[in-house]
Amino acid sequence: MPLDFVLLANNGTPRLTVPLSVDLHHDLLMSASEYQFGSFEMFSDYYSDIQIDLDRAFKLLSDVKLLRSKNKSVPMDRFLDGLEELLDCALSNKETVYVLAD
């Protein structure tokens, strides 16, 4: 089961979802730690739900862009591209991002 980054529709159903597999989660946290991108630590527990408010989403978006510039993995690029799109949408619409463990 993936860790899902989600924007919710008004009725509470997922409107936009970016999944993160357990293997990619590990790679993401190792890369973020290597480059000292601390905003990724908030979802270090693969099995916990969290909410990302606008301030943290803005910082996370900045770190996503920086990490993507240093990344050499195609699967990681796909995830980071999707997460960047989701965060851009959340910030544009002033929405909370939910990270949901399945």
N, C-alpha and C positions, 0 to 999 in steps of 0.2 A: 504494500500500500504506500502511495507517495505522500509526501508532505505537500499540501496544496496551498498556494498563495492565491487568494480569492478576493474579488470585488463582488459584493452582493447587490442584487436587484432590489427594488422597493419591497417585493414580496418575500425577501429573505433567501431566495434561491441564488446559486452562483451565476453571475453574469459574465465573469472573465476569470479563468483559472489557469495557473501555471504550476504544473506538478514538478516535484523534486524527488527523485528516487533516493533510496538510502545510500547507494554507492556514490552518486553524484553529490549528495549532502556531505559525505565525508570529504570528497575532493574539494568541494567548495570551502568548507571550513579550514582545511589545510592550506589552501591557496590564500584565503583571506587572512589567516594567521601569519603566513609567510610575509605578506606585504603589509601587515598591521592595519587591516581594514576592520576596525572594531565593531562596526554596525552589524556585521553578520553574526556576532556572538548572541544577539537577542533570540535567534532561533537555533541555537546550538543543540537543544534537546529535540531530537527528531520526533518524540512522542508527546510533545506539549503544544497546545493551542496558544496563540498569542494574537494580540491586536497591535497594528503598527499605526500610530497616529501620524498626522501630517508632518510634524517636525522630524520624527524618526524616519518617515518615508523620504523626505528630502535628503537627509544625510545618507540613507541607504542607496538612493538613486545615484548620488555622487560616487559612492564606493563601487556600485555596480559598473558604472562607466569606467572607472579607473581599473578595476579588476579585469574587465573585458579587454582593455588595451594590453594587459600583460598575459592574458590567457592564450594557450595554444591548443586547447581541446575543443573539438567540434561539439560534443554533447554539452560541454559547459557553455560554449558560445550560444547554443540554442536556448538553454535555460536563461542565461543572462539577457539575451535579446527579449525573451518573453517577459522576464521580470521587469526589464526597463520599460517596456510598453505598458505593463500593468501599473507600475509606479507613476509613469507619466499621466496615465488616465486618472489614477487616484488623486494626484496632486491637482490636475486640471479641474476636477469635479469636487475637490475637497472631501474625499471619501476616505474612510478607514480601510486599511488592508487587513484581511484576516489570514492568519496562517493556521491551517487546520490539519491536525494529525488524523489520519484515517484509522 
